[in-house]
Amino acid sequence: MFSPFFNETTVYVVSDSVGETAEFVVKAAASQFASESLHIRKFPYIEDEGTLNEIVRAAVETKAIIVYTIVIPHLRAYIEQKAAEAGITAIDIMSPIVGSLAKHLHQEPSCKPGLVRQLDEDYFRKVDAIEFAVKYDDGRDPRGILRADVILIGVSRTSKTPLSMYLANKRYKVANVPLVPEVAPPEELFLVPKERCIGLIIEPDQLNMIRAERLKSLGLTAQANYASMERIKVELAYSRTILEKVGCPVLDVSNKAVEETAALIISMLKKNQQGS
């Protein structure tokens, strides 16, 4: 299976996952020996003893060192045994650290390969969701509505942006659409499944207070039309009309923290996923 080849210094990186951790450690160590010519050969996703036998035989022929990150216990024990029998150097990178952490945390390791990569992918999904929320915030680009996991709909100051960012940190791609009587909502809003849309409403008195405070923070008079009760009632009546047309579920955000509303939204999304 493996064709042996001879080099000054050859390191076989063996892993039951991708092998990136072992490769990085080998390269970091090798950087301390500028005069050495180092050749790394990777053997990822090793799942059986037969393959390990072939790797050990090839390492003997090429006088290679084996460096491995194998978390599956029986495979780790097997390569350690075979390397010892063959008289070659085999370095276990993971076990000393995992063992020490297990003692310190008083927990048993899961012994599942590839978890680091899963964490990395999870991180990048979060970043992608946050970038999505920023790009499609406040109706900037209605094309985002078609790609979003959830679309938040409501008048100004109903916590659409804070909710979008909170949900993005939970890896949901969120677009939000402001409702203004003078501006027709985007057509895309009526093309997506209604279950993906969430309408946000609020009590007029509370919205009046929030908008008045917002105007003060901007150095403007709280008597501006934006915060007037008459304007607020017009906007809320308009929003109810649009939300009924969309046919989506509606949440009242009055006196609710962002976390509380987000929890309700996540619960609704999960129920929809289970029902689909």
Rosetta silent file (secondary structure, phi, psi, omega in degrees, C-alpha in Angstrom):
SEQUENCE: MFSPFFNETTVYVVSDSVGETAEFVVKAAASQFASESLHIRKFPYIEDEGTLNEIVRAAVETKAIIVYTIVIPHLRAYIEQKAAEAGITAIDIMSPIVGSLAKHLHQEPSCKPGLVRQLDEDYFRKVDAIEFAVKYDDGRDPRGILRADVILIGVSRTSKTPLSMYLANKRYKVANVPLVPEVAPPEELFLVPKERCIGLIIEPDQLNMIRAERLKSLGLTAQANYASMERIKVELAYSRTILEKVGCPVLDVSNKAVEETAALIISMLKKNQQGS
SCORE:     score description
SCORE:     0.000 S_00000001
   1 L     0.000  -41.154 -178.789    0.000    0.000    0.000 S_00000001
   2 L  -110.193  132.434  177.169    2.799    2.412    0.870 S_00000001
   3 L   -93.212  113.918 -178.070    5.901    2.801   -1.286 S_00000001
   4 L   -65.589  149.897  174.276    8.917    3.368    0.997 S_00000001
   5 L  -147.771  152.605 -172.326   11.353    6.151    0.183 S_00000001
   6 L  -107.727  134.427  176.486   14.565    7.286    1.855 S_00000001
   7 L  -140.210  169.256  178.410   15.349   10.778    3.095 S_00000001
   8 L   -58.557  -51.542  176.364   17.748   12.309    5.587 S_00000001
   9 E  -138.208  120.138  179.669   14.974   12.672    8.142 S_00000001
  10 E  -119.975  133.661  177.129   11.468   11.382    7.531 S_00000001
  11 E  -120.490  124.178  173.982    8.560   11.782    9.920 S_00000001
  12 E   -92.286  117.811  176.164    5.367    9.828    9.480 S_00000001
  13 E   -95.714  115.937 -173.914    2.445   11.785   10.905 S_00000001
  14 E  -118.186  133.721 -176.848   -0.286    9.300   11.783 S_00000001
  15 E  -151.428  151.515  171.668   -3.767   10.242   12.961 S_00000001
  16 L   -90.566    6.947  172.150   -7.296    8.908   13.282 S_00000001
  17 L  -129.103 -140.532 -176.005   -8.410   12.385   12.162 S_00000001
  18 L   -74.161  -36.102 -178.758   -6.852   14.942    9.808 S_00000001
  19 L    92.665    9.936 -177.600   -3.430   14.991   11.453 S_00000001
  20 H   -66.376  -37.381 -178.544   -3.060   18.769   11.466 S_00000001
  21 H   -62.429  -50.642 -179.574   -2.142   18.916   15.160 S_00000001
  22 H   -62.471  -41.006 -179.903    0.716   16.433   14.856 S_00000001
  23 H   -62.413  -42.070  179.958    1.979   18.059   11.670 S_00000001
  24 H   -63.428  -43.379 -179.595    2.033   21.482   13.309 S_00000001
  25 H   -63.725  -42.355  179.764    3.937   20.176   16.336 S_00000001
  26 H   -61.841  -44.828 -179.161    6.490   18.416   14.119 S_00000001
  27 H   -66.109  -38.552  178.319    7.073   21.555   12.058 S_00000001
  28 H   -63.769  -42.231  178.443    7.395   23.677   15.200 S_00000001
  29 H   -67.495  -41.093 -177.404    9.975   21.278   16.626 S_00000001
  30 H   -66.009  -25.620 -179.463   11.833   21.017   13.313 S_00000001
  31 L   -64.457  -15.693  178.287   12.171   24.803   13.140 S_00000001
  32 L   -82.327   -4.260 -177.459   14.712   24.486   15.950 S_00000001
  33 L  -128.037   78.395 -173.122   17.031   22.506   13.642 S_00000001
  34 L   -61.979  -27.075 -175.195   17.731   24.731   10.664 S_00000001
  35 L   -83.240  -11.659 -175.667   20.369   22.419    9.235 S_00000001
  36 L   -84.501  141.658  172.731   18.097   19.382    9.087 S_00000001
  37 L   -97.397  113.084 -173.273   16.231   18.336    5.954 S_00000001
  38 E  -111.842  133.513  177.302   12.834   17.189    7.151 S_00000001
  39 E  -122.479  123.246 -178.629   10.252   15.320    5.118 S_00000001
  40 E  -107.081  130.318  175.534    6.762   14.860    6.536 S_00000001
  41 E  -122.964  122.723 -174.438    4.408   12.215    5.226 S_00000001
  42 E   -95.859  141.178  174.151    0.859   12.267    6.532 S_00000001
  43 E  -128.256   84.589 -176.969   -1.392    9.254    7.106 S_00000001
  44 L   -85.236  166.796  173.785   -4.796   10.683    8.142 S_00000001
  45 L    52.775   45.015  177.187   -8.043    8.942    9.085 S_00000001
  46 L   -77.407  127.111 -173.899   -6.427    5.681   10.195 S_00000001
  47 L  -128.510   -0.750 -175.705   -9.147    3.329   11.393 S_00000001
  48 L  -145.108  159.264 -177.368   -7.697   -0.195   11.432 S_00000001
  49 H   -71.217  -31.365  179.949   -4.741   -2.184   12.672 S_00000001
  50 H   -59.966  -42.380  178.637   -3.830   -3.483    9.219 S_00000001
  51 H   -65.625  -38.325  177.628   -3.043    0.017    8.004 S_00000001
  52 H   -63.622  -37.706  176.701   -0.944    0.648   11.098 S_00000001
  53 H   -58.975  -44.414 -179.071    1.047   -2.508   10.357 S_00000001
  54 H   -65.500  -38.805  179.282    1.871   -1.208    6.881 S_00000001
  55 H   -64.724  -43.882  179.819    2.882    2.193    8.247 S_00000001
  56 H   -63.143  -43.540  179.117    5.206    0.635   10.806 S_00000001
  57 H   -61.232  -42.177  179.072    6.812   -1.607    8.161 S_00000001
  58 H   -65.570  -37.307  179.202    7.344    1.392    5.878 S_00000001
  59 H   -64.808  -36.661  176.749    8.823    3.385    8.767 S_00000001
  60 H   -63.433  -45.837 -177.271   11.325    0.577    9.423 S_00000001
  61 H   -66.707  -35.601 -177.169   12.419    0.533    5.774 S_00000001
  62 H   -95.544    0.095 -176.938   12.766    4.305    5.518 S_00000001
  63 L    56.748   42.639 -177.320   14.220    4.743    9.033 S_00000001
  64 L   -91.195  158.408  169.796   11.395    7.171    9.769 S_00000001
  65 E   -95.815  140.913  175.499   10.106    8.514   13.052 S_00000001
  66 E  -104.723  128.656  172.877    6.388    8.108   13.717 S_00000001
  67 E  -120.068  127.477 -173.822    4.507   10.944   15.392 S_00000001
  68 E  -134.971  148.441  170.894    0.884   10.210   16.097 S_00000001
  69 E  -124.864   84.988 -179.864   -2.292   11.748   17.436 S_00000001
  70 L  -117.320  120.613 -177.794   -4.564    8.749   17.882 S_00000001
  71 L  -101.098  -14.976  176.634   -7.326    9.038   20.459 S_00000001
  72 L   -72.157  116.118 -168.747   -9.028    5.690   19.812 S_00000001
  73 H   -54.280  -47.669 -174.895   -7.579    3.624   22.690 S_00000001
  74 H   -69.372  -31.127  176.767   -7.054    0.238   21.000 S_00000001
  75 H   -72.869  -37.253  177.903   -5.391    1.807   17.936 S_00000001
  76 H   -63.675  -44.437  178.436   -3.157    3.941   20.130 S_00000001
  77 H   -65.074  -36.354 -176.895   -2.067    0.890   22.119 S_00000001
  78 H   -67.503  -46.811 -178.780   -1.532   -1.098   18.922 S_00000001
  79 H   -67.547  -33.972  177.029    0.784    1.387   17.203 S_00000001
  80 H   -63.283  -43.522  179.720    2.747    1.825   20.430 S_00000001
  81 H   -65.033  -47.860 -176.285    3.202   -1.952   20.683 S_00000001
  82 H   -66.772  -37.080  177.767    4.144   -2.468   17.015 S_00000001
  83 H   -65.251  -41.159  179.041    6.598    0.427   17.016 S_00000001
  84 H   -64.173  -42.506  178.810    8.293   -0.968   20.127 S_00000001
  85 H   -63.992  -34.086 -178.347    8.520   -4.435   18.560 S_00000001
  86 H   -84.475   -9.816  179.042   10.015   -2.943   15.399 S_00000001
  87 L    72.656   31.181  178.553   12.508   -0.848   17.365 S_00000001
  88 L  -113.725  158.705 -179.648   11.460    2.481   15.845 S_00000001
  89 L   -78.960  126.281  176.022   10.694    5.797   17.516 S_00000001
  90 E  -132.354  121.196 -174.148    6.974    6.517   17.895 S_00000001
  91 E  -110.039  120.778  178.953    5.919    9.671   19.709 S_00000001
  92 E   -91.497  110.455 -176.454    2.434    9.987   21.183 S_00000001
  93 L   -81.331  -38.676 -170.346    1.549   13.697   21.231 S_00000001
  94 H   -80.798  -42.388 -168.167   -1.966   13.585   22.643 S_00000001
  95 H   -56.507  -44.987 -179.352   -1.929   11.044   25.482 S_00000001
  96 H   -59.555  -40.948 -179.034    0.271   12.916   28.004 S_00000001
  97 H   -71.858  -45.605 -179.355   -1.831   16.073   27.729 S_00000001
  98 H   -62.062  -42.033  179.856   -5.176   14.267   27.648 S_00000001
  99 H   -62.826  -43.228  179.009   -4.162   12.145   30.631 S_00000001
 100 H   -64.622  -41.418  178.500   -3.094   15.164   32.672 S_00000001
 101 H   -65.497  -38.702  179.817   -6.301   17.028   31.850 S_00000001
 102 H   -60.445  -42.064  178.798   -8.391   13.987   32.764 S_00000001
 103 H   -67.264  -42.301 -177.120   -6.780   13.890   36.213 S_00000001
 104 H   -68.772  -39.535 -176.364   -7.120   17.628   36.731 S_00000001
 105 H   -89.103  -10.396 -176.578  -10.741   17.802   35.543 S_00000001
 106 L    57.058   42.823  178.735  -11.751   14.467   37.089 S_00000001
 107 L  -134.972  153.497  174.063  -13.335   13.506   33.796 S_00000001
 108 L   -90.803  137.489  178.165  -12.840   10.767   31.263 S_00000001
 109 L   -67.768  154.813 -178.252  -11.941   11.905   27.729 S_00000001
 110 L   -74.019  -25.283 -179.694  -14.466   11.192   24.964 S_00000001
 111 L    58.820   37.146  176.061  -11.812    9.464   22.791 S_00000001
 112 L  -109.276  125.186 -179.702  -13.538   10.665   19.615 S_00000001
 113 L   -71.254  152.754  171.983  -11.290   11.715   16.728 S_00000001
 114 L    82.594   10.250 -176.812  -11.747   15.027   14.907 S_00000001
 115 H   -69.183  -32.848  177.880  -13.302   17.075   17.721 S_00000001
 116 H   -61.810  -43.334  179.781  -10.849   19.959   17.279 S_00000001
 117 H   -65.153  -37.013  176.930  -11.849   20.268   13.662 S_00000001
 118 H   -62.751  -40.065  177.997  -15.512   20.200   14.643 S_00000001
 119 H   -63.862  -41.189  178.211  -14.867   23.072   17.053 S_00000001
 120 H   -61.922  -44.557  179.871  -13.116   25.018   14.311 S_00000001
 121 H   -63.992  -36.844  177.848  -16.021   24.462   11.929 S_00000001
 122 H   -64.001  -40.743  178.800  -18.438   25.554   14.644 S_00000001
 123 H   -62.617  -44.911 -177.748  -16.428   28.746   15.139 S_00000001
 124 H   -70.155  -29.348  174.059  -16.463   29.553   11.438 S_00000001
 125 H   -64.986  -38.315  178.028  -20.212   28.928   11.252 S_00000001
 126 H   -65.147  -45.939  179.084  -20.642   31.520   13.985 S_00000001
 127 H   -59.470  -43.245 -179.673  -18.432   34.036   12.175 S_00000001
 128 H   -61.866  -41.037 -179.739  -20.353   33.415    8.958 S_00000001
 129 H   -67.207  -39.063  178.691  -23.667   33.973   10.739 S_00000001
 130 H   -65.611  -44.301  177.697  -22.448   37.210   12.332 S_00000001
 131 H   -61.024  -38.634  178.310  -21.221   38.529    8.983 S_00000001
 132 H   -62.475  -46.355 -178.454  -24.583   37.589    7.479 S_00000001
 133 H   -61.509  -39.331  178.979  -26.482   39.470   10.207 S_00000001
 134 H   -67.442  -43.336 -176.493  -24.383   42.596    9.656 S_00000001
 135 H   -65.781  -36.818 -174.444  -24.753   42.449    5.880 S_00000001
 136 L  -110.392   28.595  177.146  -28.513   41.991    5.934 S_00000001
 137 H   -76.807  143.077  171.109  -29.328   44.220    8.902 S_00000001
 138 H    58.171   33.387  175.425  -32.177   46.732    8.670 S_00000001
 139 H    67.698   24.210 -176.205  -33.307   45.606    5.208 S_00000001
 140 L   -61.165  -37.732 -178.748  -30.087   46.716    3.490 S_00000001
 141 L  -141.400  105.832 -175.874  -30.264   43.961    0.910 S_00000001
 142 L   -63.580  -14.356  178.299  -33.561   42.066    0.492 S_00000001
 143 H   -63.779  -25.680  178.772  -31.731   39.176   -1.198 S_00000001
 144 H   -64.504  -25.135 -179.823  -30.644   38.089    2.271 S_00000001
 145 H   -59.009  -38.902 -177.017  -34.269   37.271    3.097 S_00000001
 146 H   -71.752  -21.866 -176.221  -34.155   34.304    0.720 S_00000001
 147 H  -103.882   -7.720 -172.753  -30.985   32.915    2.338 S_00000001
 148 L   -77.901  150.130  171.590  -31.757   33.565    5.990 S_00000001
 149 L   -75.365  -31.711  179.480  -32.616   30.939    8.587 S_00000001
 150 E  -149.491  142.160  179.075  -34.936   33.451   10.217 S_00000001
 151 E  -118.937  122.329  178.167  -36.290   36.868    9.215 S_00000001
 152 E   -95.787  131.778 -174.706  -37.250   39.364   11.918 S_00000001
 153 E  -127.003  131.424  177.766  -39.943   41.866   10.964 S_00000001
 154 E   176.280  170.860  178.404  -41.037   44.926   12.897 S_00000001
 155 L   -74.326  171.983  179.899  -41.089   48.691   13.249 S_00000001
 156 L   -61.050  138.643  176.916  -38.053   50.646   14.385 S_00000001
 157 L    74.648   33.214  172.456  -36.798   49.960   17.955 S_00000001
 158 L  -107.222   25.335  174.239  -38.336   46.513   18.396 S_00000001
 159 L    69.915   25.967 -178.881  -34.886   44.992   19.061 S_00000001
 160 H   -62.932  -47.650 -177.736  -34.423   43.588   15.560 S_00000001
 161 H   -68.659  -48.250  176.671  -30.677   44.283   15.379 S_00000001
 162 H   -58.561  -38.278  177.618  -29.769   43.121   18.920 S_00000001
 163 H   -66.153  -39.830  178.649  -31.810   39.974   18.350 S_00000001
 164 H   -59.292  -45.099 -178.714  -30.114   39.401   15.007 S_00000001
 165 H   -69.968  -37.705  178.754  -26.664   39.556   16.583 S_00000001
 166 H   -63.721  -46.192 -179.949  -27.670   37.378   19.537 S_00000001
 167 H   -67.784  -32.595  176.920  -29.102   34.712   17.231 S_00000001
 168 H   -63.217  -36.710  176.962  -26.045   34.969   14.968 S_00000001
 169 L   -67.798  -16.240  173.628  -23.904   34.037   17.952 S_00000001
 170 L   -96.521   10.882  173.965  -26.085   30.927   18.151 S_00000001
 171 L    77.104   21.564  174.011  -25.157   30.265   14.493 S_00000001
 172 L   -95.684  135.178  174.433  -28.460   31.326   12.931 S_00000001
 173 L   -84.962  117.510 -171.923  -28.317   33.415    9.770 S_00000001
 174 E  -121.009  132.672  168.775  -30.673   36.301   10.418 S_00000001
 175 E  -115.249  147.342  175.913  -32.029   39.041    8.189 S_00000001
 176 E  -130.203  146.862 -172.445  -34.271   41.753    9.583 S_00000001
 177 E  -124.535  117.610  176.155  -36.791   43.948    7.826 S_00000001
 178 E   -79.076  141.043  178.279  -37.965   47.332    9.155 S_00000001
 179 L  -105.752  121.861  179.745  -41.593   48.198    8.542 S_00000001
 180 E  -131.818  127.188 -175.636  -42.321   51.800    7.582 S_00000001
 181 L   -54.160  -32.445 -176.344  -45.760   52.859    6.278 S_00000001
 182 L   -80.862   -7.697 -176.546  -44.220   54.975    3.508 S_00000001
 183 E  -125.264  122.876  179.389  -42.099   52.106    2.172 S_00000001
 184 L   -66.647  139.876  178.110  -43.523   48.887    0.769 S_00000001
 185 L   -65.793  153.983 -178.632  -41.939   45.759    2.252 S_00000001
 186 L   -64.103  145.729 -179.045  -39.650   43.807   -0.075 S_00000001
 187 H   -60.886  -30.988 -178.242  -41.316   41.206   -2.291 S_00000001
 188 H   -58.022  -25.642 -177.894  -38.907   38.572   -0.996 S_00000001
 189 H   -62.332  -26.697 -176.977  -40.727   38.699    2.340 S_00000001
 190 H  -100.527    6.307 -179.766  -43.705   36.959    0.759 S_00000001
 191 L  -104.163  -13.804 -178.329  -41.636   34.332   -1.074 S_00000001
 192 L   -96.116  156.848  177.242  -40.122   32.555    1.931 S_00000001
 193 L   -57.649  135.507 -175.372  -41.939   30.041    4.164 S_00000001
 194 H   -62.053  -24.188 -179.759  -43.908   31.939    6.790 S_00000001
 195 H   -67.122  -20.993  179.402  -42.393   29.739    9.513 S_00000001
 196 H   -85.337   -6.360 -179.469  -39.022   31.379    8.888 S_00000001
 197 E  -102.602  141.543  176.724  -40.454   34.836    9.590 S_00000001
 198 E  -128.844  120.910  175.847  -40.997   36.254   13.075 S_00000001
 199 E   -87.250  139.738 -179.967  -43.026   39.392   13.620 S_00000001
 200 E  -116.600  123.229  177.302  -42.044   41.663   16.501 S_00000001
 201 E  -122.864  167.806 -176.487  -44.608   43.917   18.153 S_00000001
 202 L  -155.656  153.728  178.229  -44.460   46.165   21.211 S_00000001
 203 L   -68.147  138.746 -177.527  -46.798   48.211   23.393 S_00000001
 204 H   -55.900  -42.554 -178.071  -47.172   51.817   22.134 S_00000001
 205 H   -61.844  -42.743 -179.523  -46.279   53.385   25.488 S_00000001
 206 H   -68.594  -38.938  178.718  -43.047   51.436   25.776 S_00000001
 207 H   -65.023  -36.605  177.171  -42.092   52.182   22.177 S_00000001
 208 H   -60.698  -44.138  179.271  -42.742   55.861   22.849 S_00000001
 209 H   -64.678  -44.565 -178.125  -40.329   55.781   25.818 S_00000001
 210 H   -62.898  -44.174 -178.685  -37.651   53.889   23.873 S_00000001
 211 H   -69.493  -36.528  178.168  -37.821   56.241   20.912 S_00000001
 212 H   -63.161  -42.677  178.322  -37.799   59.348   23.102 S_00000001
 213 H   -65.538  -37.004  178.293  -34.637   58.109   24.830 S_00000001
 214 H   -63.204  -43.181  179.104  -33.096   57.322   21.469 S_00000001
 215 H   -63.874  -40.197  178.264  -33.750   60.864   20.258 S_00000001
 216 H   -61.782  -41.381 -179.596  -32.212   62.312   23.437 S_00000001
 217 H   -64.738  -23.497  178.123  -29.079   60.218   22.943 S_00000001
 218 L   -92.790    1.039  179.992  -28.788   61.737   19.467 S_00000001
 219 L    77.878   23.382 -178.276  -29.223   65.260   20.833 S_00000001
 220 L  -110.319  161.521 -179.821  -32.656   65.664   19.274 S_00000001
 221 L   -72.982  138.039 -179.325  -35.933   66.755   20.818 S_00000001
 222 L   -70.619   -6.597 -179.409  -38.109   63.967   22.165 S_00000001
 223 L   -88.521    2.756 -179.442  -41.113   65.719   20.583 S_00000001
 224 L   -61.137  155.593 -176.645  -40.046   64.739   17.054 S_00000001
 225 H   -55.674  -32.897 -178.541  -42.590   62.882   14.932 S_00000001
 226 H   -55.384  -35.001 -177.086  -40.517   59.673   15.279 S_00000001
 227 H  -105.036    1.949 -177.942  -41.438   59.415   18.950 S_00000001
 228 L   -70.911  145.300 -178.228  -44.943   60.874   18.827 S_00000001
 229 H   -64.079  -35.706  179.215  -47.718   58.576   19.998 S_00000001
 230 H   -61.899  -45.566  179.569  -49.771   59.339   16.899 S_00000001
 231 H   -64.706  -41.763 -178.529  -46.925   58.235   14.601 S_00000001
 232 H   -61.712  -42.655  179.978  -46.235   55.144   16.691 S_00000001
 233 H   -65.157  -37.337  177.102  -49.864   53.999   16.493 S_00000001
 234 H   -63.173  -45.561 -178.228  -49.847   54.445   12.724 S_00000001
 235 H   -64.867  -43.037 -178.749  -46.681   52.377   12.402 S_00000001
 236 H   -67.356  -36.639  176.495  -47.915   49.611   14.680 S_00000001
 237 H   -64.699  -41.731  177.694  -51.233   49.386   12.828 S_00000001
 238 H   -63.108  -43.034 -178.242  -49.324   49.157    9.550 S_00000001
 239 H   -63.668  -38.335  178.228  -47.028   46.469   10.942 S_00000001
 240 H   -62.375  -38.381  178.562  -49.995   44.361   12.049 S_00000001
 241 H   -62.361  -45.323 -178.943  -51.386   44.545    8.532 S_00000001
 242 H   -67.776  -42.630 -178.379  -48.106   43.357    7.003 S_00000001
 243 H   -64.527  -36.668  175.709  -47.564   40.615    9.581 S_00000001
 244 H   -65.898  -37.244  178.733  -51.070   39.276    8.933 S_00000001
 245 H   -67.023  -40.389  177.898  -50.333   39.262    5.211 S_00000001
 246 H   -68.508  -35.363  179.037  -47.083   37.356    5.768 S_00000001
 247 L    79.422   24.018 -174.670  -48.914   34.971    8.078 S_00000001
 248 L   -92.502  162.524  172.267  -45.966   34.534   10.406 S_00000001
 249 L   -65.038  153.046 -175.953  -45.884   33.996   14.170 S_00000001
 250 E  -127.040  136.333  176.913  -45.712   37.181   16.214 S_00000001
 251 E  -118.006  136.338  175.324  -43.864   37.893   19.463 S_00000001
 252 E   -90.490  115.424 -176.455  -44.564   40.784   21.800 S_00000001
 253 L   -92.065    5.808 -179.942  -41.168   42.157   22.903 S_00000001
 254 L   -58.276  127.434  177.058  -42.659   44.558   25.469 S_00000001
 255 L    58.339   23.399  178.203  -40.659   44.388   28.713 S_00000001
 256 L  -109.261  137.132  172.378  -38.663   41.409   27.415 S_00000001
 257 L   -72.241  156.134  179.431  -34.892   41.142   27.480 S_00000001
 258 H   -56.452  -42.266 -178.490  -33.188   40.260   24.213 S_00000001
 259 H   -61.593  -37.975 -178.884  -32.127   36.908   25.671 S_00000001
 260 H   -67.151  -45.805  178.742  -35.717   36.071   26.608 S_00000001
 261 H   -65.276  -41.977 -179.799  -37.082   36.873   23.154 S_00000001
 262 H   -61.140  -39.178  179.054  -34.199   35.039   21.464 S_00000001
 263 H   -62.150  -39.633  177.758  -34.920   31.935   23.541 S_00000001
 264 H   -65.284  -41.496  179.822  -38.531   31.980   22.344 S_00000001
 265 H   -64.299  -45.637  179.959  -37.425   32.366   18.731 S_00000001
 266 H   -61.221  -41.024  178.441  -34.919   29.504   18.985 S_00000001
 267 H   -61.082  -41.928  178.598  -37.602   27.292   20.532 S_00000001
 268 H   -65.330  -41.293 -179.892  -39.948   28.084   17.638 S_00000001
 269 H   -64.729  -41.061 -179.784  -37.254   27.373   15.055 S_00000001
 270 H   -65.926  -39.469  177.257  -36.393   24.037   16.633 S_00000001
 271 H   -63.483  -38.904  177.956  -40.046   22.997   16.683 S_00000001
 272 H   -64.155  -40.162  179.642  -40.321   23.878   12.994 S_00000001
 273 H   -66.067  -39.381  179.312  -37.237   21.794   12.211 S_00000001
 274 H   -68.490  -31.675 -179.016  -38.596   18.813   14.107 S_00000001
 275 H   -81.414  -14.949 -177.083  -41.910   19.108   12.322 S_00000001
 276 L   -86.637    0.000    0.000  -40.378   19.315    8.848 S_00000001
